[in-house]
Amino acid sequence: MEKIIDGKKLSLKLKEHIKNRSEDLYKLTGKRPKLTVIMVGNNQASKVYVSNKEKSCNEVGIHSNVLHYDNIDTDKLIEIIKELNEDKDVNGILVQLPLSSNIDEKKVIEAIDPIKDVDGFHPYNTGKLWINGDPYFYPCTPYGIYKLLIENNVEISGKNAVIIGRSNIVGKPIASILLKNDATVTICHSKTSDLSSYTLKADILIAAVGKPYFVKKDMVKEGAVVIDVGINRIIEDGKNKIVGDVDYNDVFDKVSKITPVPGGVGPMTIAVLLENTLKAFMIQNNIK
Ligand code: GUN
């Protein structure tokens, strides 16, 4: 069985499917789904993510535009979001995080109409995710991870899943999805004492800490499935590199499956965003 979980390959397959579906919908309605991305400030990583999102939308026949603000306050941003909520041509609204420190992130996310919240970050969608597992939209990275596990025949039910990281974007929602699928879930974080005592029990280990090469062989159970959510920009041997939260070469012989960085979770996040935008279009146009 293939040891490397290939996120690039699965994302291309999903994108092909989304492209075909979006063409069918265009024939049916004469309209295309549209995603509006809001970006505030000049975070270099965010700029790359946002431009990748735009590029991917174009590839699958989804319209997209980016509203970029250098200087804006919470009230003005909420006003803009309310206008987008009312705009029938806009199906998905995504506010790229992090926002600049003067902006109240919670209020901004709560201003998005849940039916356009393609990130799945609005409390309505988060609450539905935890209670019934039926939000309008699943958060992109966690749902991408779930798809990778399913596609690669990783059994979830009854397994010990350990997540390192408790963010609203990854740690908490992936916990919810795995719990819904009958895993025994542990969320570890920066204040967890004796982290290895948890990670060594993990049949499925998800690293979302944001620290390069954080997970080493002595933290991993023999035969574990390791999912690396890290996207860390580092300079190594004089070269700019993107590396994960897992020391891939160190753990490789010990694990049964692992996602590479790049080419693992990253491309899946975008594929799910496209899927969510298509779903938003369908819901808003009453298409089953
Ligand atoms: N910043 C890092 N990841 C994400 C994401 O999935 N969505 C948004 N909106 N911002 C992010």
py3Dmol code that shows the C-alpha trace and the ligand (Angstrom):
import py3Dmol

protein = """\
ATOM      1  CA  MET A   1       0.000   0.000   0.000  1.00  0.00           C
ATOM      2  CA  GLU A   2       1.141   3.479  -0.803  1.00  0.00           C
ATOM      3  CA  LYS A   3       2.827   5.092   2.175  1.00  0.00           C
ATOM      4  CA  ILE A   4       2.804   8.680   0.932  1.00  0.00           C
ATOM      5  CA  ILE A   5      -0.605  10.322   1.045  1.00  0.00           C
ATOM      6  CA  ASP A   6      -0.693  12.347  -2.154  1.00  0.00           C
ATOM      7  CA  GLY A   7      -2.761  15.499  -1.621  1.00  0.00           C
ATOM      8  CA  LYS A   8      -1.759  17.014  -4.925  1.00  0.00           C
ATOM      9  CA  LYS A   9      -3.142  14.046  -6.847  1.00  0.00           C
ATOM     10  CA  LEU A  10      -6.454  13.959  -4.965  1.00  0.00           C
ATOM     11  CA  SER A  11      -6.853  17.735  -5.245  1.00  0.00           C
ATOM     12  CA  LEU A  12      -6.443  17.525  -9.042  1.00  0.00           C
ATOM     13  CA  LYS A  13      -9.108  14.821  -9.196  1.00  0.00           C
ATOM     14  CA  LEU A  14     -11.498  16.950  -7.113  1.00  0.00           C
ATOM     15  CA  LYS A  15     -10.775  20.045  -9.178  1.00  0.00           C
ATOM     16  CA  GLU A  16     -11.539  18.154 -12.384  1.00  0.00           C
ATOM     17  CA  HIS A  17     -14.876  17.094 -10.910  1.00  0.00           C
ATOM     18  CA  ILE A  18     -15.651  20.665  -9.742  1.00  0.00           C
ATOM     19  CA  LYS A  19     -14.774  22.041 -13.185  1.00  0.00           C
ATOM     20  CA  ASN A  20     -17.170  19.628 -14.906  1.00  0.00           C
ATOM     21  CA  ARG A  21     -19.931  20.370 -12.415  1.00  0.00           C
ATOM     22  CA  SER A  22     -19.416  24.092 -12.778  1.00  0.00           C
ATOM     23  CA  GLU A  23     -19.713  23.796 -16.594  1.00  0.00           C
ATOM     24  CA  ASP A  24     -22.956  21.819 -16.197  1.00  0.00           C
ATOM     25  CA  LEU A  25     -24.309  24.477 -13.855  1.00  0.00           C
ATOM     26  CA  TYR A  26     -23.359  27.201 -16.314  1.00  0.00           C
ATOM     27  CA  LYS A  27     -25.324  25.417 -19.037  1.00  0.00           C
ATOM     28  CA  LEU A  28     -28.266  25.093 -16.668  1.00  0.00           C
ATOM     29  CA  THR A  29     -28.324  28.614 -15.197  1.00  0.00           C
ATOM     30  CA  GLY A  30     -26.161  30.825 -17.437  1.00  0.00           C
ATOM     31  CA  LYS A  31     -24.299  31.815 -14.260  1.00  0.00           C
ATOM     32  CA  ARG A  32     -21.035  30.900 -12.607  1.00  0.00           C
ATOM     33  CA  PRO A  33     -20.276  30.605  -8.898  1.00  0.00           C
ATOM     34  CA  LYS A  34     -18.435  33.591  -7.488  1.00  0.00           C
ATOM     35  CA  LEU A  35     -16.057  33.839  -4.530  1.00  0.00           C
ATOM     36  CA  THR A  36     -15.071  37.165  -2.987  1.00  0.00           C
ATOM     37  CA  VAL A  37     -11.917  37.134  -0.874  1.00  0.00           C
ATOM     38  CA  ILE A  38     -11.220  39.948   1.570  1.00  0.00           C
ATOM     39  CA  MET A  39      -7.653  40.570   2.581  1.00  0.00           C
ATOM     40  CA  VAL A  40      -6.421  43.156   5.070  1.00  0.00           C
ATOM     41  CA  GLY A  41      -2.799  44.210   5.436  1.00  0.00           C
ATOM     42  CA  ASN A  42       0.333  42.859   3.857  1.00  0.00           C
ATOM     43  CA  ASN A  43       0.988  39.454   5.381  1.00  0.00           C
ATOM     44  CA  GLN A  44       3.263  37.852   2.776  1.00  0.00           C
ATOM     45  CA  ALA A  45       2.017  34.302   3.360  1.00  0.00           C
ATOM     46  CA  SER A  46      -1.603  35.487   3.073  1.00  0.00           C
ATOM     47  CA  LYS A  47      -0.798  37.153  -0.252  1.00  0.00           C
ATOM     48  CA  VAL A  48       0.462  33.840  -1.619  1.00  0.00           C
ATOM     49  CA  TYR A  49      -2.579  31.936  -0.296  1.00  0.00           C
ATOM     50  CA  VAL A  50      -4.986  34.492  -1.729  1.00  0.00           C
ATOM     51  CA  SER A  51      -3.384  34.495  -5.155  1.00  0.00           C
ATOM     52  CA  ASN A  52      -3.427  30.672  -5.181  1.00  0.00           C
ATOM     53  CA  LYS A  53      -7.127  30.745  -4.332  1.00  0.00           C
ATOM     54  CA  GLU A  54      -7.820  33.143  -7.239  1.00  0.00           C
ATOM     55  CA  LYS A  55      -5.778  31.056  -9.655  1.00  0.00           C
ATOM     56  CA  SER A  56      -7.554  27.855  -8.636  1.00  0.00           C
ATOM     57  CA  CYS A  57     -10.982  29.465  -9.023  1.00  0.00           C
ATOM     58  CA  ASN A  58     -10.067  30.440 -12.595  1.00  0.00           C
ATOM     59  CA  GLU A  59      -8.988  26.887 -13.365  1.00  0.00           C
ATOM     60  CA  VAL A  60     -12.392  25.432 -12.499  1.00  0.00           C
ATOM     61  CA  GLY A  61     -14.741  28.081 -13.899  1.00  0.00           C
ATOM     62  CA  ILE A  62     -15.464  29.913 -10.646  1.00  0.00           C
ATOM     63  CA  HIS A  63     -15.383  33.712 -10.747  1.00  0.00           C
ATOM     64  CA  SER A  64     -13.338  35.338  -8.031  1.00  0.00           C
ATOM     65  CA  ASN A  65     -12.284  38.771  -6.913  1.00  0.00           C
ATOM     66  CA  VAL A  66     -10.081  40.032  -4.118  1.00  0.00           C
ATOM     67  CA  LEU A  67     -10.860  43.113  -2.043  1.00  0.00           C
ATOM     68  CA  HIS A  68      -7.570  44.225  -0.559  1.00  0.00           C
ATOM     69  CA  TYR A  69      -7.422  46.878   2.172  1.00  0.00           C
ATOM     70  CA  ASP A  70      -4.293  48.279   3.731  1.00  0.00           C
ATOM     71  CA  ASN A  71      -6.111  50.400   6.222  1.00  0.00           C
ATOM     72  CA  ILE A  72      -9.618  49.635   7.396  1.00  0.00           C
ATOM     73  CA  ASP A  73     -11.473  49.403  10.710  1.00  0.00           C
ATOM     74  CA  THR A  74     -13.899  46.794  12.027  1.00  0.00           C
ATOM     75  CA  ASP A  75     -17.086  48.786  11.327  1.00  0.00           C
ATOM     76  CA  LYS A  76     -16.154  49.555   7.737  1.00  0.00           C
ATOM     77  CA  LEU A  77     -15.202  45.930   7.120  1.00  0.00           C
ATOM     78  CA  ILE A  78     -18.527  44.758   8.525  1.00  0.00           C
ATOM     79  CA  GLU A  79     -20.336  47.236   6.289  1.00  0.00           C
ATOM     80  CA  ILE A  80     -18.561  45.773   3.243  1.00  0.00           C
ATOM     81  CA  ILE A  81     -19.431  42.230   4.321  1.00  0.00           C
ATOM     82  CA  LYS A  82     -23.092  43.179   4.732  1.00  0.00           C
ATOM     83  CA  GLU A  83     -23.124  44.514   1.177  1.00  0.00           C
ATOM     84  CA  LEU A  84     -21.598  41.254  -0.054  1.00  0.00           C
ATOM     85  CA  ASN A  85     -24.226  39.308   1.922  1.00  0.00           C
ATOM     86  CA  GLU A  86     -26.908  41.137  -0.090  1.00  0.00           C
ATOM     87  CA  ASP A  87     -25.125  40.827  -3.453  1.00  0.00           C
ATOM     88  CA  LYS A  88     -26.861  38.025  -5.358  1.00  0.00           C
ATOM     89  CA  ASP A  89     -23.838  37.558  -7.641  1.00  0.00           C
ATOM     90  CA  VAL A  90     -21.546  36.689  -4.732  1.00  0.00           C
ATOM     91  CA  ASN A  91     -21.942  33.123  -3.489  1.00  0.00           C
ATOM     92  CA  GLY A  92     -18.952  32.779  -1.173  1.00  0.00           C
ATOM     93  CA  ILE A  93     -17.257  35.281   1.154  1.00  0.00           C
ATOM     94  CA  LEU A  94     -13.849  34.487   2.591  1.00  0.00           C
ATOM     95  CA  VAL A  95     -11.995  36.779   4.973  1.00  0.00           C
ATOM     96  CA  GLN A  96      -8.346  35.814   4.864  1.00  0.00           C
ATOM     97  CA  LEU A  97      -6.867  35.417   8.345  1.00  0.00           C
ATOM     98  CA  PRO A  98      -5.018  36.760  10.203  1.00  0.00           C
ATOM     99  CA  LEU A  99      -6.558  40.233  10.133  1.00  0.00           C
ATOM    100  CA  SER A 100      -4.537  43.200  11.317  1.00  0.00           C
ATOM    101  CA  SER A 101      -4.499  43.656  15.096  1.00  0.00           C
ATOM    102  CA  ASN A 102      -6.884  46.662  15.144  1.00  0.00           C
ATOM    103  CA  ILE A 103      -9.715  44.550  13.738  1.00  0.00           C
ATOM    104  CA  ASP A 104     -12.122  42.467  15.814  1.00  0.00           C
ATOM    105  CA  GLU A 105     -11.893  39.119  14.016  1.00  0.00           C
ATOM    106  CA  LYS A 106     -14.796  37.580  15.892  1.00  0.00           C
ATOM    107  CA  LYS A 107     -17.219  40.374  14.944  1.00  0.00           C
ATOM    108  CA  VAL A 108     -16.073  40.275  11.324  1.00  0.00           C
ATOM    109  CA  ILE A 109     -16.619  36.516  10.987  1.00  0.00           C
ATOM    110  CA  GLU A 110     -20.010  36.812  12.660  1.00  0.00           C
ATOM    111  CA  ALA A 111     -21.048  39.408  10.064  1.00  0.00           C
ATOM    112  CA  ILE A 112     -20.783  36.885   7.215  1.00  0.00           C
ATOM    113  CA  ASP A 113     -24.082  35.290   6.196  1.00  0.00           C
ATOM    114  CA  PRO A 114     -23.638  31.595   7.206  1.00  0.00           C
ATOM    115  CA  ILE A 115     -24.966  30.553   3.799  1.00  0.00           C
ATOM    116  CA  LYS A 116     -22.000  32.346   2.167  1.00  0.00           C
ATOM    117  CA  ASP A 117     -19.436  31.354   4.814  1.00  0.00           C
ATOM    118  CA  VAL A 118     -17.353  29.045   2.593  1.00  0.00           C
ATOM    119  CA  ASP A 119     -14.616  28.882   5.266  1.00  0.00           C
ATOM    120  CA  GLY A 120     -17.121  27.393   7.721  1.00  0.00           C
ATOM    121  CA  PHE A 121     -15.892  29.710  10.495  1.00  0.00           C
ATOM    122  CA  HIS A 122     -19.193  31.389  11.429  1.00  0.00           C
ATOM    123  CA  PRO A 123     -20.524  30.231  14.827  1.00  0.00           C
ATOM    124  CA  TYR A 124     -23.688  28.972  13.094  1.00  0.00           C
ATOM    125  CA  ASN A 125     -21.637  26.585  10.953  1.00  0.00           C
ATOM    126  CA  THR A 126     -19.230  25.742  13.779  1.00  0.00           C
ATOM    127  CA  GLY A 127     -22.146  24.983  16.108  1.00  0.00           C
ATOM    128  CA  LYS A 128     -23.880  22.826  13.487  1.00  0.00           C
ATOM    129  CA  LEU A 129     -20.603  20.999  12.890  1.00  0.00           C
ATOM    130  CA  TRP A 130     -20.258  20.100  16.582  1.00  0.00           C
ATOM    131  CA  ILE A 131     -23.899  19.318  17.266  1.00  0.00           C
ATOM    132  CA  ASN A 132     -25.154  17.472  14.189  1.00  0.00           C
ATOM    133  CA  GLY A 133     -22.227  17.351  11.795  1.00  0.00           C
ATOM    134  CA  ASP A 134     -24.338  19.147   9.168  1.00  0.00           C
ATOM    135  CA  PRO A 135     -23.081  22.702   8.678  1.00  0.00           C
ATOM    136  CA  TYR A 136     -23.619  24.432   5.334  1.00  0.00           C
ATOM    137  CA  PHE A 137     -19.834  24.287   4.956  1.00  0.00           C
ATOM    138  CA  TYR A 138     -17.054  22.291   6.588  1.00  0.00           C
ATOM    139  CA  PRO A 139     -13.852  24.250   7.235  1.00  0.00           C
ATOM    140  CA  CYS A 140     -11.528  23.702   4.289  1.00  0.00           C
ATOM    141  CA  THR A 141      -8.356  22.287   5.865  1.00  0.00           C
ATOM    142  CA  PRO A 142     -10.082  19.831   8.243  1.00  0.00           C
ATOM    143  CA  TYR A 143     -12.416  18.582   5.546  1.00  0.00           C
ATOM    144  CA  GLY A 144      -9.468  18.215   3.167  1.00  0.00           C
ATOM    145  CA  ILE A 145      -7.736  16.071   5.791  1.00  0.00           C
ATOM    146  CA  TYR A 146     -10.868  13.948   6.199  1.00  0.00           C
ATOM    147  CA  LYS A 147     -11.047  13.373   2.450  1.00  0.00           C
ATOM    148  CA  LEU A 148      -7.369  12.363   2.410  1.00  0.00           C
ATOM    149  CA  LEU A 149      -7.970   9.822   5.167  1.00  0.00           C
ATOM    150  CA  ILE A 150     -11.010   8.322   3.439  1.00  0.00           C
ATOM    151  CA  GLU A 151      -9.425   8.229  -0.027  1.00  0.00           C
ATOM    152  CA  ASN A 152      -6.363   6.477   1.422  1.00  0.00           C
ATOM    153  CA  ASN A 153      -8.454   3.869   3.259  1.00  0.00           C
ATOM    154  CA  VAL A 154      -7.450   5.008   6.733  1.00  0.00           C
ATOM    155  CA  GLU A 155      -9.825   3.559   9.294  1.00  0.00           C
ATOM    156  CA  ILE A 156     -11.065   6.217  11.709  1.00  0.00           C
ATOM    157  CA  SER A 157     -13.693   4.430  13.813  1.00  0.00           C
ATOM    158  CA  GLY A 158     -12.330   3.237  17.166  1.00  0.00           C
ATOM    159  CA  LYS A 159      -8.867   4.670  16.500  1.00  0.00           C
ATOM    160  CA  ASN A 160      -6.937   7.043  18.753  1.00  0.00           C
ATOM    161  CA  ALA A 161      -6.640  10.383  16.993  1.00  0.00           C
ATOM    162  CA  VAL A 162      -4.312  12.913  18.568  1.00  0.00           C
ATOM    163  CA  ILE A 163      -4.235  16.485  17.316  1.00  0.00           C
ATOM    164  CA  ILE A 164      -1.435  18.860  18.229  1.00  0.00           C
ATOM    165  CA  GLY A 165      -2.917  22.358  17.988  1.00  0.00           C
ATOM    166  CA  ARG A 166      -6.246  23.799  19.146  1.00  0.00           C
ATOM    167  CA  SER A 167      -6.924  26.509  16.564  1.00  0.00           C
ATOM    168  CA  ASN A 168     -10.406  27.349  15.330  1.00  0.00           C
ATOM    169  CA  ILE A 169      -9.173  26.858  11.765  1.00  0.00           C
ATOM    170  CA  VAL A 170      -7.742  23.337  12.109  1.00  0.00           C
ATOM    171  CA  GLY A 171      -7.415  21.760  15.586  1.00  0.00           C
ATOM    172  CA  LYS A 172     -10.962  22.140  16.881  1.00  0.00           C
ATOM    173  CA  PRO A 173     -12.881  21.405  13.651  1.00  0.00           C
ATOM    174  CA  ILE A 174     -10.780  18.333  12.738  1.00  0.00           C
ATOM    175  CA  ALA A 175     -11.438  17.069  16.272  1.00  0.00           C
ATOM    176  CA  SER A 176     -15.155  17.408  15.631  1.00  0.00           C
ATOM    177  CA  ILE A 177     -15.006  15.609  12.274  1.00  0.00           C
ATOM    178  CA  LEU A 178     -12.958  12.711  13.670  1.00  0.00           C
ATOM    179  CA  LEU A 179     -15.213  12.427  16.713  1.00  0.00           C
ATOM    180  CA  LYS A 180     -18.254  12.280  14.439  1.00  0.00           C
ATOM    181  CA  ASN A 181     -16.501   9.396  12.683  1.00  0.00           C
ATOM    182  CA  ASP A 182     -16.090   7.524  15.982  1.00  0.00           C
ATOM    183  CA  ALA A 183     -12.413   8.152  16.695  1.00  0.00           C
ATOM    184  CA  THR A 184     -11.278   8.685  20.291  1.00  0.00           C
ATOM    185  CA  VAL A 185      -9.980  12.222  20.044  1.00  0.00           C
ATOM    186  CA  THR A 186      -7.381  14.070  22.107  1.00  0.00           C
ATOM    187  CA  ILE A 187      -6.478  17.708  21.477  1.00  0.00           C
ATOM    188  CA  CYS A 188      -2.997  18.655  22.697  1.00  0.00           C
ATOM    189  CA  HIS A 189      -1.601  22.183  22.742  1.00  0.00           C
ATOM    190  CA  SER A 190       1.208  24.381  23.960  1.00  0.00           C
ATOM    191  CA  LYS A 191       0.269  23.877  27.630  1.00  0.00           C
ATOM    192  CA  THR A 192      -0.016  20.076  27.400  1.00  0.00           C
ATOM    193  CA  SER A 193       2.399  18.434  29.793  1.00  0.00           C
ATOM    194  CA  ASP A 194       4.254  15.335  28.617  1.00  0.00           C
ATOM    195  CA  LEU A 195       3.066  15.704  25.011  1.00  0.00           C
ATOM    196  CA  SER A 196       4.780  12.491  23.902  1.00  0.00           C
ATOM    197  CA  SER A 197       2.702  10.398  26.313  1.00  0.00           C
ATOM    198  CA  TYR A 198      -0.316  11.376  24.157  1.00  0.00           C
ATOM    199  CA  THR A 199       1.253  11.347  20.701  1.00  0.00           C
ATOM    200  CA  LEU A 200       2.754   7.889  21.287  1.00  0.00           C
ATOM    201  CA  LYS A 201      -0.802   6.522  21.605  1.00  0.00           C
ATOM    202  CA  ALA A 202      -1.943   8.063  18.333  1.00  0.00           C
ATOM    203  CA  ASP A 203      -3.064   5.784  15.511  1.00  0.00           C
ATOM    204  CA  ILE A 204      -3.755   9.013  13.636  1.00  0.00           C
ATOM    205  CA  LEU A 205      -1.512  11.944  14.515  1.00  0.00           C
ATOM    206  CA  ILE A 206      -2.355  15.397  13.209  1.00  0.00           C
ATOM    207  CA  ALA A 207       0.287  18.078  13.591  1.00  0.00           C
ATOM    208  CA  ALA A 208      -0.983  21.663  13.354  1.00  0.00           C
ATOM    209  CA  VAL A 209       1.468  23.566  15.530  1.00  0.00           C
ATOM    210  CA  GLY A 210       3.305  25.864  13.121  1.00  0.00           C
ATOM    211  CA  LYS A 211       6.784  24.784  14.217  1.00  0.00           C
ATOM    212  CA  PRO A 212       9.203  23.344  11.656  1.00  0.00           C
ATOM    213  CA  TYR A 213      10.248  19.696  12.213  1.00  0.00           C
ATOM    214  CA  PHE A 214       8.469  19.659  15.613  1.00  0.00           C
ATOM    215  CA  VAL A 215       7.336  16.012  15.505  1.00  0.00           C
ATOM    216  CA  LYS A 216      10.231  13.540  15.731  1.00  0.00           C
ATOM    217  CA  LYS A 217      10.393   9.755  15.564  1.00  0.00           C
ATOM    218  CA  ASP A 218      10.419   9.313  19.351  1.00  0.00           C
ATOM    219  CA  MET A 219       6.971  11.014  19.525  1.00  0.00           C
ATOM    220  CA  VAL A 220       5.297   8.716  16.993  1.00  0.00           C
ATOM    221  CA  LYS A 221       3.712   5.292  17.459  1.00  0.00           C
ATOM    222  CA  GLU A 222       4.963   2.506  15.171  1.00  0.00           C
ATOM    223  CA  GLY A 223       2.574   2.261  12.194  1.00  0.00           C
ATOM    224  CA  ALA A 224       0.804   5.570  12.843  1.00  0.00           C
ATOM    225  CA  VAL A 225      -0.836   7.626  10.120  1.00  0.00           C
ATOM    226  CA  VAL A 226       0.687  11.106  10.256  1.00  0.00           C
ATOM    227  CA  ILE A 227      -0.997  14.194   8.822  1.00  0.00           C
ATOM    228  CA  ASP A 228       1.208  17.265   8.618  1.00  0.00           C
ATOM    229  CA  VAL A 229      -0.693  20.565   8.463  1.00  0.00           C
ATOM    230  CA  GLY A 230       2.396  22.769   8.875  1.00  0.00           C
ATOM    231  CA  ILE A 231       3.439  25.295   6.243  1.00  0.00           C
ATOM    232  CA  ASN A 232       6.633  26.762   7.697  1.00  0.00           C
ATOM    233  CA  ARG A 233       8.853  29.024   5.643  1.00  0.00           C
ATOM    234  CA  ILE A 234      12.465  28.544   6.639  1.00  0.00           C
ATOM    235  CA  ILE A 235      15.935  29.132   5.265  1.00  0.00           C
ATOM    236  CA  GLU A 236      17.940  25.913   5.126  1.00  0.00           C
ATOM    237  CA  ASP A 237      21.350  25.504   3.531  1.00  0.00           C
ATOM    238  CA  GLY A 238      20.986  29.068   2.266  1.00  0.00           C
ATOM    239  CA  LYS A 239      17.731  28.259   0.444  1.00  0.00           C
ATOM    240  CA  ASN A 240      14.130  29.335   1.102  1.00  0.00           C
ATOM    241  CA  LYS A 241      12.109  26.224   1.859  1.00  0.00           C
ATOM    242  CA  ILE A 242       8.616  25.270   2.962  1.00  0.00           C
ATOM    243  CA  VAL A 243       8.630  22.489   5.550  1.00  0.00           C
ATOM    244  CA  GLY A 244       5.993  20.873   7.732  1.00  0.00           C
ATOM    245  CA  ASP A 245       5.518  20.458  11.478  1.00  0.00           C
ATOM    246  CA  VAL A 246       6.768  16.880  11.156  1.00  0.00           C
ATOM    247  CA  ASP A 247      10.361  15.823  10.623  1.00  0.00           C
ATOM    248  CA  TYR A 248       9.383  13.759   7.587  1.00  0.00           C
ATOM    249  CA  ASN A 249      12.701  11.972   7.037  1.00  0.00           C
ATOM    250  CA  ASP A 250      13.087  11.198  10.734  1.00  0.00           C
ATOM    251  CA  VAL A 251       9.637   9.583  11.151  1.00  0.00           C
ATOM    252  CA  PHE A 252       9.263   8.034   7.675  1.00  0.00           C
ATOM    253  CA  ASP A 253      10.378   4.474   8.476  1.00  0.00           C
ATOM    254  CA  LYS A 254       8.228   4.317  11.589  1.00  0.00           C
ATOM    255  CA  VAL A 255       4.865   5.432  10.151  1.00  0.00           C
ATOM    256  CA  SER A 256       2.386   3.541   7.950  1.00  0.00           C
ATOM    257  CA  LYS A 257       1.278   6.625   6.029  1.00  0.00           C
ATOM    258  CA  ILE A 258       2.279  10.268   5.924  1.00  0.00           C
ATOM    259  CA  THR A 259       1.426  13.479   4.071  1.00  0.00           C
ATOM    260  CA  PRO A 260       4.362  15.323   2.506  1.00  0.00           C
ATOM    261  CA  VAL A 261       4.890  19.094   2.689  1.00  0.00           C
ATOM    262  CA  PRO A 262       4.374  20.506   0.141  1.00  0.00           C
ATOM    263  CA  GLY A 263       1.872  18.331  -1.739  1.00  0.00           C
ATOM    264  CA  GLY A 264      -0.139  16.955   1.171  1.00  0.00           C
ATOM    265  CA  VAL A 265      -2.780  18.909   3.071  1.00  0.00           C
ATOM    266  CA  GLY A 266      -2.147  22.291   1.368  1.00  0.00           C
ATOM    267  CA  PRO A 267      -3.635  21.555  -2.067  1.00  0.00           C
ATOM    268  CA  MET A 268      -6.638  19.881  -0.425  1.00  0.00           C
ATOM    269  CA  THR A 269      -7.531  23.064   1.478  1.00  0.00           C
ATOM    270  CA  ILE A 270      -7.992  24.906  -1.806  1.00  0.00           C
ATOM    271  CA  ALA A 271      -9.896  22.050  -3.448  1.00  0.00           C
ATOM    272  CA  VAL A 272     -12.415  22.043  -0.574  1.00  0.00           C
ATOM    273  CA  LEU A 273     -12.764  25.827  -0.808  1.00  0.00           C
ATOM    274  CA  LEU A 274     -13.736  25.427  -4.472  1.00  0.00           C
ATOM    275  CA  GLU A 275     -16.155  22.649  -3.576  1.00  0.00           C
ATOM    276  CA  ASN A 276     -17.700  24.833  -0.856  1.00  0.00           C
ATOM    277  CA  THR A 277     -18.099  27.738  -3.286  1.00  0.00           C
ATOM    278  CA  LEU A 278     -19.850  25.452  -5.759  1.00  0.00           C
ATOM    279  CA  LYS A 279     -22.081  24.187  -2.952  1.00  0.00           C
ATOM    280  CA  ALA A 280     -22.863  27.790  -1.937  1.00  0.00           C
ATOM    281  CA  PHE A 281     -23.936  28.534  -5.517  1.00  0.00           C
ATOM    282  CA  MET A 282     -26.170  25.467  -5.564  1.00  0.00           C
ATOM    283  CA  ILE A 283     -27.817  26.202  -2.217  1.00  0.00           C
ATOM    284  CA  GLN A 284     -28.430  29.837  -3.151  1.00  0.00           C
ATOM    285  CA  ASN A 285     -29.923  28.822  -6.520  1.00  0.00           C
ATOM    286  CA  ASN A 286     -32.018  25.987  -5.069  1.00  0.00           C
ATOM    287  CA  ILE A 287     -30.179  23.350  -7.082  1.00  0.00           C
ATOM    288  CA  LYS A 288     -30.020  19.872  -5.541  1.00  0.00           C
TER     289      LYS A 288
END
"""
ligand_1 = """\
11
GUN
N -5.489 31.590 7.152
C -4.870 30.398 7.255
N -5.704 29.416 6.855
C -6.865 30.011 6.512
C -8.099 29.513 6.012
O -8.340 28.318 5.833
N -9.041 30.453 5.763
C -8.829 31.770 5.977
N -9.829 32.602 5.715
N -7.707 32.252 6.426
C -6.729 31.376 6.697
"""
view = py3Dmol.view(width=600, height=400)
view.addModel(protein, "pdb")
view.setStyle({"model": 0}, {"cartoon": {"style": "trace"}})
view.addModel(ligand_1, "xyz")
view.setStyle({"model": 1}, {"stick": {}})
view.zoomTo()
view.show()
